[in-house]
């Protein structure tokens, strides 16, 4: 298979797709002002080609912050794109669409991936989608776009998740998740006084969540929302740790980007040697895949901000480019199988 990336910093879609020929699957990443017109234009340029899209930054060896980027798969993939609507209340109502697409593509464990782009309520969406995917051990990666809009096959949706099932006809497919944080100390915190709808954590070990965070890290209230770049929370999930970013201070509570429930066990995380971790991820992928056709990744907005502040973003894209054809987008939350995580990178590698 082949992956192509086209971009235009000024939002000219025709320029962005100039080098794309006979695509079998398309992903569109546009800006808020042009998204809807780009969705229609992409469908007119490539009628009938399965496509999904959202508002967000995209990249290959360079990042497109406000223009438009298009990722195209060709030469040996089978794809089906579709949408589950009403994700804030009842995404399961549309699950038959996914079940039929899995059969249509004839997806299987080692040759297929589900890529999704969501407007919100991610944890519920992933539980719904993965109830179908797990029957065939199909992996998933994806993320949340901006402004509450996504697209599939030339149509724009709100309160929805769009997805694509992509089958590699000539090799294996595997998903990865990269975590650049590790546990800080041994203390564990039991969450309470949570608000599931607003992702608020009121207390940790029966103390104000805000005060606990400040006391451990010796930061002011104003510094909390930037300190989370270096010290997010982690939710223990078996042998894995799901990263939870802090969105804002809410009184004596902390509002997060991911849902926390009463009695969840959290730990404090700290930033590791991210340059070395990235090199280890690349080495692992190269070990698993001596021959790589494409890599599609989703990087968290907070990783982008952290890397940019530390003047590492361009170097990072260069490092990932060593894998071959690498492209992706910057999301507001990352999806990995049935897990919704923050401040992470997820990717899929095609043989």
Phi and psi in degrees as a GROMACS rama.xvg file:
@    title "Ramachandran Plot"
@    xaxis  label "Phi"
@    yaxis  label "Psi"
@TYPE xy
-137.062  137.948  UNK-2
-115.418  130.854  UNK-3
-120.962  146.171  UNK-4
-127.097  126.052  UNK-5
-123.227  143.813  UNK-6
-149.145  157.597  UNK-7
-145.337  124.116  UNK-8
-67.965  -17.8243  UNK-9
-102.94  2.99064  UNK-10
85.3374  19.9456  UNK-11
-86.2818  103.32  UNK-12
-64.9178  -39.4174  UNK-13
-60.4521  -38.3127  UNK-14
-66.7149  -40.316  UNK-15
-62.7631  -36.1484  UNK-16
-98.083  10.1269  UNK-17
-56.6888  -36.1779  UNK-18
-94.5397  8.42283  UNK-19
-96.3583  123.028  UNK-20
-127.21  133.739  UNK-21
46.5078  55.4929  UNK-22
-69.7907  150.47  UNK-23
-109.284  -11.081  UNK-24
-161.522  140.722  UNK-25
-131.292  144.178  UNK-26
-125.806  131.131  UNK-27
-111.991  130.794  UNK-28
-128.718  110.975  UNK-29
-125.239  -177.255  UNK-30
-101.343  162.798  UNK-31
-60.7569  -36.9508  UNK-32
-72.3787  -27.8678  UNK-33
-114.191  -0.673535  UNK-34
-54.8672  -52.3603  UNK-35
-64.7167  -40.1851  UNK-36
-68.4946  -35.6774  UNK-37
-65.0769  -38.0106  UNK-38
-60.6228  -46.543  UNK-39
-66.5223  -40.646  UNK-40
-67.2583  -40.1061  UNK-41
-62.6626  -39.5824  UNK-42
-65.9608  -37.1149  UNK-43
-70.9408  -32.4707  UNK-44
-74.5077  -34.7717  UNK-45
-132.346  67.9979  UNK-46
-61.1715  133.376  UNK-47
83.5552  -7.00081  UNK-48
-79.5324  127.315  UNK-49
-56.7153  134.273  UNK-50
-148.552  150.145  UNK-51
-135.502  158.758  UNK-52
-162.915  166.811  UNK-53
-159.515  176.777  UNK-54
-91.5197  123.155  UNK-55
170.997  165.773  UNK-56
-76.8609  149.102  UNK-57
-132.123  171.304  UNK-58
-163.533  156.556  UNK-59
-128.567  -96.0132  UNK-60
-91.444  -9.44865  UNK-61
-129.577  159.524  UNK-62
-105.921  138.814  UNK-63
-104.706  107.485  UNK-64
-87.2698  -38.8134  UNK-65
-131.377  -2.71554  UNK-66
-90.6  -124.547  UNK-67
-146.625  141.476  UNK-68
-131.544  143.726  UNK-69
-131.707  128.809  UNK-70
-109.118  129.463  UNK-71
-123.496  136.36  UNK-72
-108.008  139.594  UNK-73
-152.423  179.745  UNK-74
56.5875  54.9331  UNK-75
118.993  30.5919  UNK-76
-124.98  151.597  UNK-77
-117.321  130.641  UNK-78
-138.961  151.017  UNK-79
-136.852  130.9  UNK-80
-117.347  145.556  UNK-81
-162.385  -172.311  UNK-82
-142.074  142.767  UNK-83
-110.525  123.129  UNK-84
-97.4786  175.782  UNK-85
52.2949  46.6814  UNK-86
-69.1335  -21.3567  UNK-87
-75.1745  -15.4623  UNK-88
-132.816  -43.1269  UNK-89
-153.05  61.6961  UNK-90
-64.0762  -26.9876  UNK-91
-63.0524  -19.6864  UNK-92
-58.2494  -26.6557  UNK-93
-109.786  15.8759  UNK-94
-65.5351  -23.5801  UNK-95
-59.0409  -31.9626  UNK-96
-59.9046  -45.0549  UNK-97
-67.2983  -41.5446  UNK-98
-59.8483  -41.48  UNK-99
-70.2786  -36.0256  UNK-100
-68.8202  -36.329  UNK-101
-59.594  -42.3797  UNK-102
-68.766  -39.9929  UNK-103
-62.1634  -44.539  UNK-104
-81.0242  -17.3334  UNK-105
58.2635  51.0507  UNK-106
-70.902  145.929  UNK-107
-141.676  171.233  UNK-108
-54.2478  -50.918  UNK-109
-96.458  -3.51483  UNK-110
-123.57  4.19555  UNK-111
-137.201  156.061  UNK-112
-139.915  147.384  UNK-113
-105.598  123.539  UNK-114
-109.566  125.61  UNK-115
-125.808  150.345  UNK-116
-129.346  128.9  UNK-117
-126.767  156.856  UNK-118
-99.0676  -8.95282  UNK-119
150.613  -177.054  UNK-120
52.3597  43.851  UNK-121
-58.2234  -44.6749  UNK-122
-59.9787  -43.8976  UNK-123
-65.4924  -41.3979  UNK-124
-60.5532  -45.8673  UNK-125
-66.6819  -39.4923  UNK-126
-59.5038  -41.7912  UNK-127
-65.1368  -51.0894  UNK-128
-64.0397  -43.3139  UNK-129
-71.5846  -17.7821  UNK-130
-62.25  -25.9602  UNK-131
-90.8591  -45.5724  UNK-132
-64.0044  -35.8203  UNK-133
-65.9508  -21.5656  UNK-134
-63.8796  -28.9717  UNK-135
-114.055  11.8274  UNK-136
55.6936  40.4564  UNK-137
-88.4157  130.167  UNK-138
-82.8921  163.468  UNK-139
-139.288  140.121  UNK-140
-135.707  159.915  UNK-141
170.409  -162.077  UNK-142
-175.063  -179.249  UNK-143
-101.117  131.379  UNK-144
-88.849  -179.433  UNK-145
-94.7378  160.533  UNK-146
64.6164  13.1958  UNK-147
68.1859  26.1674  UNK-148
-132.421  141.075  UNK-149
-138.156  171.081  UNK-150
-140.913  153.019  UNK-151
-148.265  126.109  UNK-152
52.9748  41.9673  UNK-153
88.17  3.134  UNK-154
-119.716  143.861  UNK-155
-100.393  138.222  UNK-156
-130.292  149.327  UNK-157
-117.686  157.287  UNK-158
51.7343  55.7842  UNK-159
-152.962  164.018  UNK-160
-124.794  129.485  UNK-161
-103.154  149.274  UNK-162
-144.713  160.133  UNK-163
-135.739  131.808  UNK-164
-94.9733  121.545  UNK-165
-122.181  122.466  UNK-166
-110.483  127.394  UNK-167
-87.6478  114.915  UNK-168
-78.2293  -11.8724  UNK-169
-123.485  18.7545  UNK-170
169.836  -170.33  UNK-171
-84.1241  166.238  UNK-172
-138.046  137.807  UNK-173
-148.685  140.52  UNK-174
-99.9434  149.461  UNK-175
-134.483  155.152  UNK-176
-131.052  132.807  UNK-177
-113.478  128.712  UNK-178
-118.234  119.509  UNK-179
-98.4837  16.0087  UNK-180
-120.587  155.238  UNK-181
-137.935  164.884  UNK-182
-66.2491  138.471  UNK-183
-103.483  112.208  UNK-184
72.8222  -172.683  UNK-185
-112.377  -1.47554  UNK-186
-72.6715  139.681  UNK-187
-117.303  148.425  UNK-188
-123.924  130.376  UNK-189
-94.0364  120.384  UNK-190
-77.3168  142.917  UNK-191
-150.957  174.153  UNK-192
50.2129  43.0535  UNK-193
-87.7037  155.701  UNK-194
-120.928  102.833  UNK-195
-63.9706  -35.4993  UNK-196
-68.7448  -35.6147  UNK-197
-106.536  9.4753  UNK-198
57.8926  38.678  UNK-199
-99.6237  136.773  UNK-200
-110.441  115.378  UNK-201
-86.2124  -38.7026  UNK-202
-144.263  150.469  UNK-203
-127.921  121.102  UNK-204
51.9925  40.8553  UNK-205
66.4432  18.6079  UNK-206
-119.686  155.733  UNK-207
-50.4552  125.785  UNK-208
-59.7954  -40.3042  UNK-209
-60.9897  -45.3321  UNK-210
-68.0214  -37.3907  UNK-211
-60.2665  -46.8115  UNK-212
-61.7109  -44.8538  UNK-213
-64.7248  -41.7879  UNK-214
-66.3549  -37.2875  UNK-215
-71.404  -40.7377  UNK-216
-103.973  -5.81112  UNK-217
56.6453  52.4064  UNK-218
-121.533  157.031  UNK-219
-80.5157  168.012  UNK-220
-59.4622  -39.4181  UNK-221
-66.0184  -25.6233  UNK-222
-85.4915  -9.98056  UNK-223
-60.2468  -44.6507  UNK-224
-71.6533  -17.6829  UNK-225
-97.2125  -27.4093  UNK-226
-65.1252  -25.1538  UNK-227
-62.7394  -20.6868  UNK-228
-60.6258  -34.9389  UNK-229
-98.9015  -28.5459  UNK-230
-136.492  75.2302  UNK-231
-79.987  173.123  UNK-232
-86.508  161.985  UNK-233
-129.342  137.133  UNK-234
-103.697  123.291  UNK-235
-71.2774  128.618  UNK-236
-136.496  82.1804  UNK-237
67.1426  -126.764  UNK-238
-86.2649  -4.68294  UNK-239
-103.446  161.21  UNK-240
-126.013  121.224  UNK-241
-90.1754  126.414  UNK-242
-78.2924  136.851  UNK-243
-124.56  113.26  UNK-244
-86.1963  148.457  UNK-245
-90.0497  127.743  UNK-246
-87.2822  -49.2679  UNK-247
-165.794  165.061  UNK-248
-87.9433  134.626  UNK-249
-128.469  89.8147  UNK-250
66.5996  -121.844  UNK-251
-96.6789  8.88435  UNK-252
-108.451  171.656  UNK-253
-122.733  124.111  UNK-254
-90.3092  131.933  UNK-255
-114.19  175.116  UNK-256
-94.5349  0.70094  UNK-257
-141.211  145.155  UNK-258
-66.2513  135.508  UNK-259
-123.919  137.008  UNK-260
-110.112  157.453  UNK-261
-53.7597  137.439  UNK-262
77.4384  -0.620794  UNK-263
-62.889  142.862  UNK-264
-98.9515  120.231  UNK-265
-112.934  155.604  UNK-266
-130.541  160.487  UNK-267
-87.1235  136.588  UNK-268
-111.254  158.168  UNK-269
-136.486  151.318  UNK-270
-66.6453  133.486  UNK-271
-95.9699  -166.696  UNK-272
-79.2836  85.1371  UNK-273
-64.6399  -31.1065  UNK-274
-63.8891  -42.7186  UNK-275
-69.4494  -38.5485  UNK-276
-63.0425  -41.8275  UNK-277
-61.1276  -43.9986  UNK-278
-63.3614  -36.8933  UNK-279
-67.5932  -38.9154  UNK-280
-61.6684  -46.2643  UNK-281
-61.3806  -42.9377  UNK-282
-62.8813  -39.5127  UNK-283
-64.8911  -43.6369  UNK-284
-61.9975  -43.8052  UNK-285
-64.8742  -32.8944  UNK-286
-68.3337  -42.2576  UNK-287
-73.2922  -30.6812  UNK-288
-130.15  88.3475  UNK-289
-59.7293  -29.5688  UNK-290
-120.556  117.323  UNK-291
-116.113  126.246  UNK-292
-90.1453  -36.455  UNK-293
-164.132  152.935  UNK-294
-134.1  125.187  UNK-295
-115.342  128.715  UNK-296
-128.838  158.409  UNK-297
-123.207  118.909  UNK-298
-108.598  137.166  UNK-299
-66.4529  147.125  UNK-300
-56.3971  -38.9082  UNK-301
-67.6656  -33.5599  UNK-302
-65.3006  -43.1124  UNK-303
-58.8832  -45.3419  UNK-304
-65.411  -42.6559  UNK-305
-62.566  -48.5835  UNK-306
-64.1657  -38.3092  UNK-307
-67.145  -44.4525  UNK-308
-60.5254  -33.0883  UNK-309
-94.6876  12.8608  UNK-310
54.3385  40.5422  UNK-311
-115.117  -12.3118  UNK-312
-58.399  -46.4665  UNK-313
-66.4502  -38.6671  UNK-314
-63.6349  -39.8917  UNK-315
-59.8741  -47.3232  UNK-316
-62.6623  -35.0536  UNK-317
-65.4063  -41.3912  UNK-318
-62.7602  -46.775  UNK-319
-65.4319  -29.828  UNK-320
-63.983  -18.7776  UNK-321
-66.8388  -16.9343  UNK-322
-74.7571  -16.3112  UNK-323
121.515  -129.599  UNK-324
-82.5155  101.825  UNK-325
-119.576  133.239  UNK-326
-153.372  161.185  UNK-327
-177.251  -164.092  UNK-328
-143.392  163.846  UNK-329
-98.2051  119.37  UNK-330
-109.396  172.112  UNK-331
-101.125  12.8272  UNK-332
168.928  145.315  UNK-333
-115.462  146.655  UNK-334
-114.363  134.558  UNK-335
-141.936  106.166  UNK-336
54.9628  -116.254  UNK-337
-102.731  16.6814  UNK-338
-109.401  136.023  UNK-339
-103.879  118.47  UNK-340
-126.738  163.785  UNK-341
-118.147  162.395  UNK-342
50.4588  36.5548  UNK-343
-125.04  172.795  UNK-344
-122.736  130.863  UNK-345
-120.316  148.543  UNK-346
-151.519  162.729  UNK-347
-125.681  135.618  UNK-348
-112.332  132.5  UNK-349
-109.953  130.52  UNK-350
